[in-house]
Amino acid sequence: MTLKLGIPKGSLQDATIQLFARAGFNIYVSSRSYFPAIDDPEIECMLIRAQEMARYVSDGVLDAGLTGQDWIAEHEAGDGRTGVVQPLADLIYAKQSFGKVRWVLAAPEDSPIRSARDLEGKTVATELVRATRAYFERQNVRVNVEFSWGATEVKPPMLADAIVEVTETGSSLRANRLRILDTVMESNTQLIANKDAWLDPAKRQKLENISLLLKAAIAAQGRVGIMLNARRDDLARILGLLPALRRPTISPLAEGDWVALNTILEERTVRDLIPRLKAAGAEGIVEYPLNKIVM
């Protein structure tokens, strides 16, 4: 059994390869090839732009792939039907952060345009053409939606009256003196499968395993493990300091009046917490990184 897996080429490529590494799959990309090597003999990888991934997975060229909800919606809008691929997992990560991205409607700061309705009869530039047209149809606003090949932020006001563009932080829009008017849609990365591949028992099992490990890698992002020893007399005070993902594991030590605690914490809390744990009587405090958390 060989699973043909699409890796998104472009802005999501590095973040995706890093996520797979944390999940236990090492992917090796060559600048001269669109077929990265992977240290799993049951997987063949191919670099495909996220914009095209849903089409190739739907058509069976690929068994599975990673792409955004935005490009799935764009493909389905062109195909005229929904549910053309099998969704397997929400993987909330992006090129700059572990969060969702937004496609927003934006216009120049000094423009009189304040809402979608102000764009009646005007031109909007975007790469997300079909989903943008569907948005304006829901608003009952007639606009001319033009495809943008890139550098969309610089097009208003000379080449377009407004744009629909993807953003994580909004910094690029602000730098180009654009004001966000509305959110057209939110998006995050999805692991999707071809429906025939999903019906194949061996491929389905492989996809379920990959999905489990990728979700576990995302769950571990920003978290660390903490181990420490404590006297039983200090246990209640120490437990009161631990905002754990689950209740700490408490194990007796050879010395009857001592126990060991093991728990998972948000990494950003640890620098303030460790001194407080020490002051509360904890000893042998060890912080360790996490690659995966299987819920």
Secondary structure, 3 states (H helix, E strand, C coil): CCEEEEEEECCCHHHHHHHHHHHCCCEECCCCCCCCEECCCCEEEEEEEHHHHHHHHHHCCCCEEEEEHHHHHHHHHHHCCCCCCEEEEEECCCCCCCCCEEEEEEEECCCCCCCHHHHCCCEEEECCHHHHHHHHHHCCCCCEEEECCCCHHHCCCCCCCEEEEEECCCHHHHHCCEEEEEEEEEECEEEEECHHHHHCHHHHHHHHHHHHHHHHHHHHCCEEEEEEEEEHHHHHHHHCCCCCCCCCEEEECCCCCEEEEEEEEEHHHHHHHHHHHHHCCCEEEEEEECCCCCC
